[in-house]
């Protein structure tokens, strides 16, 4: 039995938060996610 999945919508925007950027750490913001994927990814 197969499962039909629709295609995953890739976030249109990826931004690096310059305020938190260091040599060892970087915070990236990707948006918008499809409904329900924010908790899964984050």
Buried (B, 14 or more C-beta within 10 A) or exposed (E): EEEEEEEEEEEEEEEEEEEEEEEEEEEEEBEEBEEEEEEEEE
